[in-house]
Amino acid sequence: MEHLVLTVIAQDQPGLVERVAQCVANHGGNWLESRMSRMAGQFAGILRIAVPADARAELVNELQGLGAQGIRVLLADSGSEPLCSWKPILLDLVGNDRPGIVRDITSLLTENGVNLESLVTEVMPAPMSSEPLFHAEALLAVPLDLSLDALQAKLETLADDLMVELNLRTEN
């Protein structure tokens, strides 16, 4: 079996996932994992599948054929998972919305060798004032040699500059 990572994007409509799943099944493939979501009328997802080596080319052709239905599919060979040289840390951030929050946080994380495993963000009205409030939840892969206290201190300095509240906690 070969593993592929697919990125799917299309105008949101019923049956999108079923069409991709049918292509995978038509070629003896197995749907292993996925993350999918609808946003602003678009549907996007990333998924990992396994497919028999002799069926790969036909599957790729069928998936690319979905473009005629407005479904764009990008394919990549699945990379190998790195050895676990990191610890999972959850980050929760809330503050008044302003441009650059994601850039500033991710820049600090990158400078410290922290990998962003997942990120969910949204802007919602604050409960009392209705001012735009930015909220982010992230799963971080923190290098084993970077102490949680050191990372917390660096992030708190940045949080003060950004005027946001952030919490780090270990994943259970």
C-alpha positions as CSV (number, residue, x, y, z in Angstrom):
1,M,0.0,0.0,0.0
2,E,1.1,3.5,-0.7
3,H,0.0,6.5,1.4
4,L,-1.1,9.7,-0.2
5,V,-2.1,13.1,1.3
6,L,-4.9,14.9,-0.5
7,T,-6.0,18.5,-0.2
8,V,-9.5,19.1,-1.4
9,I,-11.2,22.5,-1.9
10,A,-14.5,23.3,-3.6
11,Q,-17.6,25.5,-3.3
12,D,-19.5,23.9,-0.4
13,Q,-22.3,21.6,-1.5
14,P,-23.8,18.3,-0.3
15,G,-21.9,15.2,-1.6
16,L,-18.4,16.5,-1.9
17,V,-16.8,14.2,0.7
18,E,-18.9,11.3,-0.7
19,R,-17.4,11.9,-4.3
20,V,-13.9,11.8,-3.0
21,A,-14.6,8.8,-0.8
22,Q,-16.1,7.0,-3.8
23,C,-13.0,7.6,-5.8
24,V,-10.8,6.2,-3.0
25,A,-13.1,3.1,-2.6
26,N,-13.3,2.5,-6.4
27,H,-9.5,1.8,-6.4
28,G,-9.3,-0.3,-3.2
29,G,-8.1,2.6,-1.1
30,N,-8.6,3.1,2.6
31,W,-9.4,6.5,4.2
32,L,-7.1,6.8,7.1
33,E,-7.5,10.2,8.6
34,S,-8.8,13.7,7.7
35,R,-9.5,17.2,8.9
36,M,-12.3,19.0,7.0
37,S,-14.2,22.2,7.4
38,R,-16.6,24.7,5.7
39,M,-15.7,28.4,5.7
40,A,-17.1,31.4,3.9
41,G,-19.0,29.1,1.4
42,Q,-15.9,27.0,0.6
43,F,-15.2,23.5,1.8
44,A,-11.6,22.4,2.4
45,G,-10.0,19.3,3.7
46,I,-6.8,17.4,4.0
47,L,-6.8,13.6,4.2
48,R,-4.5,10.7,4.2
49,I,-5.3,7.6,2.3
50,A,-3.7,4.2,1.6
51,V,-4.0,2.8,-1.9
52,P,-2.6,-0.4,-3.5
53,A,0.5,0.6,-5.6
54,D,-1.0,-0.9,-8.8
55,A,-4.2,1.3,-8.4
56,R,-2.4,4.6,-7.6
57,A,-2.2,6.0,-11.2
58,E,-5.9,5.3,-11.9
59,L,-6.9,6.8,-8.6
60,V,-4.9,9.9,-9.2
61,N,-6.6,10.3,-12.7
62,E,-10.0,9.9,-11.2
63,L,-9.3,12.4,-8.4
64,Q,-8.0,14.9,-10.9
65,G,-11.1,14.3,-13.0
66,L,-13.1,15.8,-10.1
67,G,-11.9,19.2,-11.3
68,A,-14.6,19.0,-14.0
69,Q,-17.1,19.1,-11.1
70,G,-15.4,22.1,-9.5
71,I,-13.6,19.9,-6.9
72,R,-9.8,20.7,-6.8
73,V,-7.6,17.9,-5.5
74,L,-3.9,18.3,-4.8
75,L,-1.9,15.1,-4.1
76,A,1.4,14.5,-2.3
77,D,3.2,11.4,-1.2
78,S,2.8,10.8,2.5
79,G,6.0,11.8,4.3
80,S,7.5,9.7,7.1
81,E,6.6,10.7,10.7
82,P,9.6,12.1,12.5
83,L,10.9,10.5,15.6
84,C,9.2,11.9,18.7
85,S,11.6,14.6,19.8
86,W,8.9,16.9,21.0
87,K,6.2,17.3,23.6
88,P,2.6,18.2,22.8
89,I,1.5,21.5,24.3
90,L,-1.9,23.2,23.9
91,L,-2.0,26.9,23.5
92,D,-5.2,29.0,24.1
93,L,-5.1,32.7,23.2
94,V,-7.8,35.4,23.5
95,G,-7.6,39.1,22.9
96,N,-8.9,42.1,21.0
97,D,-8.7,41.4,17.3
98,R,-6.0,43.3,15.3
99,P,-4.0,42.5,12.2
100,G,-0.7,40.5,12.8
101,I,-1.6,38.4,15.9
102,V,-1.1,35.1,14.0
103,R,2.1,36.4,12.3
104,D,3.6,37.5,15.6
105,I,2.8,34.4,17.6
106,T,4.0,32.0,14.8
107,S,7.1,34.0,14.3
108,L,8.1,33.6,18.0
109,L,7.2,29.9,17.8
110,T,9.3,29.4,14.7
111,E,12.3,31.2,16.3
112,N,12.1,28.7,19.2
113,G,11.9,25.6,17.0
114,V,8.2,25.0,17.9
115,N,6.1,23.3,15.2
116,L,2.4,24.1,14.8
117,E,0.6,20.8,14.6
118,S,-2.9,22.3,14.3
119,L,-4.5,25.8,14.6
120,V,-8.1,26.9,14.9
121,T,-8.9,30.6,15.0
122,E,-12.1,32.7,15.0
123,V,-13.1,36.3,15.6
124,M,-16.3,36.8,17.6
125,P,-18.0,39.7,19.4
126,A,-17.0,40.1,23.0
127,P,-19.8,39.2,25.4
128,M,-20.3,42.6,27.0
129,S,-18.8,45.1,24.5
130,S,-19.4,43.4,21.2
131,E,-15.9,44.4,20.2
132,P,-14.2,41.9,17.9
133,L,-12.4,39.3,20.0
134,F,-9.7,37.0,18.5
135,H,-9.5,33.4,19.8
136,A,-6.9,30.8,18.8
137,E,-6.4,27.2,19.9
138,A,-3.3,25.4,18.8
139,L,-1.5,22.2,19.3
140,L,2.2,22.8,19.5
141,A,5.1,20.4,19.1
142,V,7.6,21.8,21.5
143,P,11.2,20.5,21.3
144,L,12.1,18.4,24.3
145,D,15.1,20.6,25.1
146,L,12.9,23.8,25.4
147,S,11.4,24.1,28.8
148,L,7.7,24.9,29.1
149,D,8.7,27.7,31.6
150,A,11.0,29.3,29.0
151,L,8.5,29.2,26.3
152,Q,5.8,30.5,28.6
153,A,8.0,33.5,29.5
154,K,8.7,34.4,25.9
155,L,5.1,34.1,24.9
156,E,3.9,36.1,27.9
157,T,6.3,39.0,26.9
158,L,4.7,38.9,23.4
159,A,1.2,38.5,24.9
160,D,1.8,41.7,26.9
161,D,2.8,43.6,23.7
162,L,-0.2,42.2,21.8
163,M,-2.5,42.7,24.7
164,V,-3.8,39.1,24.6
165,E,-4.3,36.5,27.3
166,L,-2.6,33.1,26.6
167,N,-2.4,29.8,28.4
168,L,-0.2,26.9,27.8
169,R,-0.9,23.4,29.1
170,T,0.3,19.9,28.5
171,E,-1.9,17.7,26.4
172,N,-3.4,14.9,28.5
